[in-house]
C-alpha cells in the first residue's frame, strides 16, 4: 500500500471531445448501445476510448474511435 502513493496519475487527453463519466450512444456490432466513458488515450493522433456498458457486471469496449460515437446523452 505504501508504494501506491508514488504512481503517476494517468493524463487525460486535452483534445478529447468526451470526458470521464459522460453517458454516450454508440454503435457496437450493428446495434445502438449506451455506456459511460471509462478511459481515453491518444494513439497515432486519434483519441481512443474505453466505454463501460452495463452496471453491476460491466462489459468494456476497448479502443473505440471518437468519430464512431453517435453522441452524448443529456
Buried (B, 14 or more C-beta within 10 A) or exposed (E): EEEEEEEEEEEEEEEBBBEEEBEBEBEBEEEEBEBBBBBBBBEEEEBBBBBBBEEEEEEEBEEBEBEEBEEEEE
